[in-house]
Amino acid sequence: MAATLNDVARSAGVSIRTVTNVLNGQVKVSDSTRKRVLSAIERLDYRPNLAARNLRTGRTGILALVVPDLAAPYFSTLASIVVQEGDDRSYQVIVEQGDLSRGIGQSSRGRKTLADVVMFASDASGEEIQSLQQGALASRLVFLGEYDVAGLFPQVGIDNFAVGYDATRELIGLGCRRIAAVGAESASEFLTPRRRTEGYIAALDESSANPVAYVARPVSEHTRAEGYQVANELFDAHPDVDGVICYSDTLAIGVLAALRDRDVKVPEDVRVIGVDGIEEGRFCTPTLTSVSFDLREMVDSAFRVVKEQSLEPVVLPHKIVHRESTTSTRGQ
Amino acid sequence: MAATLNDVARSAGVSIRTVTNVLNGQVKVSDSTRKRVLSAIERLDYRPNLAARNLRTGRTGILALVVPDLAAPYFSTLASIVVQEGDDRSYQVIVEQGDLSRGIGQSSRGRKTLADVVMFASDASGEEIQSLQQGALASRLVFLGEYDVAGLFPQVGIDNFAVGYDATRELIGLGCRRIAAVGAESASEFLTPRRRTEGYIAALDESSANPVAYVARPVSEHTRAEGYQVANELFDAHPDVDGVICYSDTLAIGVLAALRDRDVKVPEDVRVIGVDGIEEGRFCTPTLTSVSFDLREMVDSAFRVVKEQSLEPVVLPHKIVHRESTTSTRGQ
């Protein structure tokens, strides 16, 4: 038989109101009383009735984060920050690995989560997002990244056209003339890779020096192994490539390993630039130049816009962090 | 006003039992009915009463995973597998970042989670574990790693004495004579680093060739930056070190970067070996030799022992994966 609030109150020798005060983190409870209540909770293995609390307070205190793969450094860093920032705001964070086609905040059996807030940072096509409209999810869903959601859902992202454009301009400025892009996805309805490729093409098009573009075959996933594989195929077909833009640092680290195994010198023969600014890029060889932005600012903004129900897209600034893979000097 | 089961049933034109059958994943519901029910759930934003389900089924379907830091590759890989394997078993996974001193399955406000299962993979001293006994947590808690919990809680781990011993024997066998260990922790009550150091010392002690031991200062965290820092201090004090055992691959990658910046050749001048077998070790320069074990097997075993309430510790096998940081040949 599960312990009730009443059991806890009786065991601790306090009123039910005092127990709920402790559970809700009220400060007016004395330390010794709080200790007694927590000890009774522990002893009786009491678990608060989440649904009952939900009726009282209108919230469950659960936040669902949806990412494609927690093992990918960008997403694990994001998740670490969401758990930390969520904890500061008394949220417990449920992590789901999946995409929009599999449902949002939903387990595989069609059960909806109890989440008060859903932060979505996985793959979603514009069509899938449109189909979400019918639900009442809108009030608690926020997109992390650039998606086709303007006017439908809150979102906090970066300008991926500018990311692709700036990275390409950087390589052109350093003298690259045959520049490849790695990270396009076969599901071309995903906005982020598509916008980066558009920026890449735009920068090449307007370059008076006429550098050549090679868009590598679509990647199946953003892993080091996939970057390694794609780079080998790319350089087998186009050994004259002298600059590579990777749409994630993780892909770039695989590209660096492939170039090393091919005895291609970076940055002397080929310059490589990534996106995301993950910590690993400061320690790989050569260290990795990357288009970076502030993940903590993204998460903080997400809490704000979902609370304010703001449909105005938040676009965070990005910057290029220069390291050895483009410049031969060791940066930060 | 929150939607009820009854609202969903009425809206979908089915019985309440049919709705619960859909929610519980029963197969006897036709596809078209299931679709109608899920659509009504979405339209009404119905959220199942978790506590009510708990009373009916005796479970909430929530699993709590406690790790020190989700941004660390070992723990993000572990979390990714727990979320995946949990999903296969209809669990939603709450991730907490913290240690035992902060409470287990508890938020900062003393609210207990609803978790049916708690998988603990963070720092815990023997004393802290003893103090858990009073609670009724025992029936749903499993430790991932080596902890002082024999006879108290289920656990699945590796033999960390053997890990330290085997890694040291490997370096001795390759000719290292002045071997340092990086990864001891100042909170020496944590069993894992302590046991690895004991294995390291034992291997050195029994070596007829009398290699010299240097235990580096305790690390504050298992990051690349900390490995980099500790390695610089270590080699400033003991430039004659010719072998380094790191208690995590992440520390080892920082050590490799420090040695590179000091123009020390790996493995020619210094051989480096890590622990954990993270993917990054296959792509860093030089590639990293590591004492590895099967994380998926660890998670699968954890589900089994917590279900069986087995207090017999499960000790998984480990093996050394040989790569360039010890052997000058590129391995897998």
Contacts between the chains, C-beta under 8 A, distances in Angstrom:
chain1	res1	chain2	res2	distance
A	2	B	54	7.5
A	2	B	55	7.2
A	22	B	110	6.2
A	23	B	109	7.4
A	23	B	110	6.9
A	23	B	111	5.7
A	24	B	109	7.4
A	25	B	109	3.9
A	25	B	110	7.3
A	34	B	110	7.5
A	38	B	110	5.2
A	41	B	110	7.4
A	41	B	112	6.2
A	42	B	134	6.5
A	42	B	135	4.3
A	42	B	137	7.9
A	43	B	134	6.2
A	43	B	135	6.7
A	43	B	136	7.5
A	44	B	136	7.2
A	45	B	135	6.3
A	45	B	136	3.2
A	45	B	137	6.9
A	46	B	112	6.8
A	47	B	54	7.9
A	47	B	60	7.9
A	47	B	112	5.4
A	47	B	113	7.7
A	47	B	114	5.3
A	48	B	111	6.1
A	48	B	112	6.7
A	48	B	114	7.7
A	49	B	51	4.2
A	50	B	50	5.2
A	50	B	51	5.7
A	50	B	60	8.0
A	50	B	114	5.8
A	51	B	49	4.2
A	51	B	50	5.5
A	51	B	51	4.3
A	51	B	52	6.3
A	52	B	51	6.3
A	54	B	2	7.5
A	54	B	47	7.9
A	55	B	2	7.3
A	61	B	107	7.7
A	61	B	111	7.5
A	62	B	94	7.7
A	69	B	80	6.3
A	70	B	70	7.7
A	70	B	76	5.5
A	70	B	79	5.1
A	70	B	80	3.8
A	70	B	83	6.1
A	71	B	76	5.7
A	71	B	77	4.8
A	71	B	80	4.0
A	71	B	279	7.7
A	73	B	73	7.2
A	73	B	76	7.5
A	76	B	70	5.6
A	76	B	71	5.7
A	76	B	73	7.5
A	76	B	76	3.3
A	76	B	79	7.4
A	76	B	80	7.8
A	77	B	71	4.8
A	79	B	70	5.1
A	79	B	76	7.4
A	79	B	79	7.6
A	79	B	95	6.9
A	80	B	69	6.3
A	80	B	70	3.9
A	80	B	71	3.9
A	80	B	76	7.8
A	80	B	97	6.7
A	83	B	70	6.1
A	83	B	95	5.5
A	83	B	96	7.1
A	83	B	97	5.2
A	84	B	97	6.3
A	87	B	96	7.8
A	87	B	97	7.4
A	87	B	107	7.1
A	87	B	108	6.2
A	90	B	107	6.5
A	90	B	108	7.3
A	90	B	109	6.1
A	92	B	94	5.0
A	92	B	96	7.4
A	92	B	107	6.0
A	92	B	113	6.3
A	93	B	94	6.5
A	93	B	95	5.8
A	94	B	62	7.7
A	94	B	92	5.1
A	94	B	93	6.5
A	94	B	94	5.3
A	94	B	95	7.9
A	95	B	79	6.9
A	95	B	83	5.5
A	95	B	93	5.8
A	95	B	94	7.9
A	95	B	95	5.3
A	96	B	83	7.1
A	96	B	87	7.8
A	96	B	92	7.4
A	97	B	80	6.7
A	97	B	83	5.2
A	97	B	84	6.3
A	97	B	87	7.3
A	107	B	61	7.6
A	107	B	87	7.0
A	107	B	90	6.5
A	107	B	92	6.0
A	108	B	87	6.2
A	108	B	90	7.4
A	109	B	23	7.4
A	109	B	24	7.4
A	109	B	25	4.0
A	109	B	90	6.1
A	110	B	22	6.2
A	110	B	23	6.9
A	110	B	25	7.4
A	110	B	34	7.5
A	110	B	38	5.2
A	110	B	41	7.4
A	111	B	23	5.7
A	111	B	48	5.9
A	111	B	61	7.5
A	112	B	41	6.3
A	112	B	45	7.9
A	112	B	46	6.7
A	112	B	47	5.3
A	112	B	48	6.7
A	113	B	47	7.6
A	113	B	92	6.3
A	114	B	47	5.4
A	114	B	48	7.8
A	114	B	50	5.9
A	134	B	42	6.5
A	134	B	43	6.1
A	135	B	42	4.4
A	135	B	43	6.7
A	135	B	45	6.3
A	136	B	43	7.6
A	136	B	44	7.3
A	136	B	45	3.3
A	137	B	42	7.9
A	137	B	45	6.8
A	223	B	279	7.6
A	224	B	279	6.4
A	224	B	280	7.3
A	224	B	282	7.3
A	224	B	283	4.6
A	225	B	279	7.7
A	225	B	282	7.9
A	228	B	283	7.3
A	253	B	280	7.9
A	253	B	283	5.5
A	254	B	283	6.3
A	256	B	283	7.8
A	257	B	283	4.6
A	257	B	285	7.7
A	260	B	285	6.5
A	261	B	330	7.8
A	279	B	71	7.8
A	279	B	223	7.6
A	279	B	224	6.4
A	279	B	225	7.7
A	280	B	224	7.3
A	280	B	253	7.9
A	280	B	280	6.3
A	282	B	224	7.3
A	282	B	225	7.9
A	283	B	224	4.6
A	283	B	228	7.3
A	283	B	253	5.5
A	283	B	254	6.3
A	283	B	256	7.8
A	283	B	257	4.6
A	283	B	284	7.5
A	284	B	283	7.5
A	284	B	284	6.1
A	284	B	285	7.0
A	285	B	257	7.7
A	285	B	260	6.4
A	285	B	284	7.0
A	285	B	285	3.6
A	330	B	261	7.8
